Amino acid sequence: MMVPVKIIVPVFDYEKIARYYKDVLEFELEGELFFLPNGAPNVALKLLIVDAASQEKSPPRRNFPIFSFVIHGNFLSYCDKLKSRGAVFESVISHPGGYFARLSDPEENQFEIECENFDEINGAPDPFTWPFYKRY
């Protein structure tokens, strides 16, 4: 399948990270590509296995996000569901333009989730109980 944008995510344990993106984050797996849970057909992740020899030669990992995606609503409920499945958040922020979250996969590849919509269909969880939540 030809996808206009592929984001390459370096991984050491393919099976562990594949389960994380599929089961925890709800990405759709098609062949070797993981499609975003927001239904965007033009962007996909591809996990690239980094072998031990390459790992030794690689520069140390940096702490910056390697990708970001947008969801269109129910942001707090989505984050709460991810948290209950084991996702580890660095931060979830409410700001005048919407929501922002930064988290990492189990191999510390950081990414971000954004949402411009404050609406929650079935009521929102209380984010003030989360130690990583901030409101600006």
C-alpha positions as CSV (number, residue, x, y, z in Angstrom):
1,M,0.0,0.0,0.0
2,M,1.4,3.4,-1.0
3,V,1.0,5.9,1.8
4,P,2.1,9.5,1.2
5,V,3.6,9.9,4.7
6,K,5.3,7.1,6.7
7,I,6.9,7.9,10.0
8,I,9.7,5.5,10.9
9,V,9.8,4.5,14.6
10,P,13.0,2.8,15.7
11,V,12.4,-0.2,18.0
12,F,14.4,-2.9,19.6
13,D,11.5,-5.2,20.6
14,Y,9.2,-5.2,17.6
15,E,6.5,-7.5,19.1
16,K,6.2,-5.5,22.4
17,I,6.0,-2.1,20.6
18,A,3.6,-3.5,17.9
19,R,1.2,-4.6,20.7
20,Y,1.5,-1.2,22.4
21,Y,0.5,0.7,19.2
22,K,-2.2,-1.7,18.3
23,D,-3.7,-2.7,21.7
24,V,-3.0,0.4,23.9
25,L,-3.2,3.2,21.4
26,E,-5.7,1.6,19.0
27,F,-3.7,2.1,15.8
28,E,-5.0,0.0,12.9
29,L,-2.4,-2.5,11.6
30,E,-2.4,-3.2,7.9
31,G,0.5,-5.2,6.7
32,E,3.5,-3.6,8.3
33,L,1.9,-0.2,8.7
34,F,0.1,1.2,11.7
35,F,-2.6,3.8,10.9
36,L,-3.5,6.5,13.3
37,P,-6.7,6.0,15.4
38,N,-8.2,9.2,14.0
39,G,-8.8,7.5,10.6
40,A,-6.2,9.5,8.6
41,P,-5.5,7.3,5.6
42,N,-2.5,9.3,4.4
43,V,-0.2,8.8,7.4
44,A,1.1,5.6,8.9
45,L,3.9,4.5,11.3
46,K,6.4,1.8,10.3
47,L,8.3,0.1,13.1
48,L,12.0,-0.3,12.2
49,I,13.8,-3.0,14.1
50,V,17.2,-1.7,15.3
51,D,19.6,-4.6,15.8
52,A,22.2,-4.8,18.6
53,A,25.1,-3.7,16.3
54,S,23.2,-0.7,15.1
55,Q,22.1,0.1,18.6
56,E,25.7,0.4,19.7
57,K,26.6,2.7,16.8
58,S,23.4,4.9,17.3
59,P,23.6,8.2,19.0
60,P,21.7,8.4,22.3
61,R,18.0,9.0,22.1
62,R,16.8,12.5,22.4
63,N,13.8,13.7,24.3
64,F,11.7,15.2,21.6
65,P,8.5,13.9,20.0
66,I,8.9,11.9,16.8
67,F,5.3,12.4,15.7
68,S,2.0,14.0,16.6
69,F,-1.6,13.3,15.8
70,V,-5.0,15.0,16.2
71,I,-8.2,13.5,17.5
72,H,-11.5,15.3,17.0
73,G,-13.3,14.9,20.4
74,N,-13.6,13.1,23.7
75,F,-9.9,13.9,24.4
76,L,-10.0,13.3,28.2
77,S,-11.9,10.1,27.8
78,Y,-9.4,8.9,25.2
79,C,-6.5,9.8,27.5
80,D,-8.2,8.1,30.4
81,K,-8.7,4.9,28.4
82,L,-5.0,5.0,27.3
83,K,-3.9,5.5,30.9
84,S,-6.0,2.5,32.0
85,R,-4.3,0.4,29.3
86,G,-0.8,1.3,30.6
87,A,0.1,4.4,28.6
88,V,2.5,6.6,30.5
89,F,1.9,10.3,30.1
90,E,4.5,13.0,30.6
91,S,1.8,15.7,30.5
92,V,-1.8,16.4,29.6
93,I,-2.5,20.1,29.2
94,S,-5.7,22.1,28.8
95,H,-5.2,25.5,27.2
96,P,-7.5,28.0,25.5
97,G,-7.1,26.3,22.1
98,G,-7.9,22.8,23.3
99,Y,-5.9,19.9,24.7
100,F,-2.4,18.6,24.3
101,A,-0.7,15.4,25.6
102,R,2.8,14.1,25.5
103,L,3.6,10.5,26.2
104,S,6.1,7.8,25.4
105,D,5.9,4.3,24.1
106,P,7.7,1.5,26.2
107,E,11.0,2.2,24.3
108,E,10.8,6.0,25.1
109,N,9.8,7.2,21.6
110,Q,7.9,10.3,22.5
111,F,4.8,11.5,20.7
112,E,1.9,14.0,21.1
113,I,-1.8,14.0,20.8
114,E,-3.8,17.2,20.2
115,C,-7.5,18.1,20.2
116,E,-9.2,21.5,19.5
117,N,-12.5,20.3,20.8
118,F,-13.5,20.5,24.5
119,D,-16.7,18.4,24.0
120,E,-17.1,15.0,25.7
121,I,-20.1,12.9,24.6
122,N,-20.5,10.8,27.8
123,G,-19.0,13.1,30.4
124,A,-15.3,13.5,31.0
125,P,-13.2,11.9,33.7
126,D,-11.8,14.3,36.3
127,P,-8.3,15.1,34.9
128,F,-7.4,17.0,38.2
129,T,-6.8,13.5,39.7
130,W,-4.0,12.9,37.3
131,P,-0.6,14.0,38.5
132,F,0.5,14.9,35.0
133,Y,-2.5,17.2,34.2
134,K,-2.1,21.0,33.9
135,R,-4.5,23.7,33.0
136,Y,-3.4,27.0,31.5
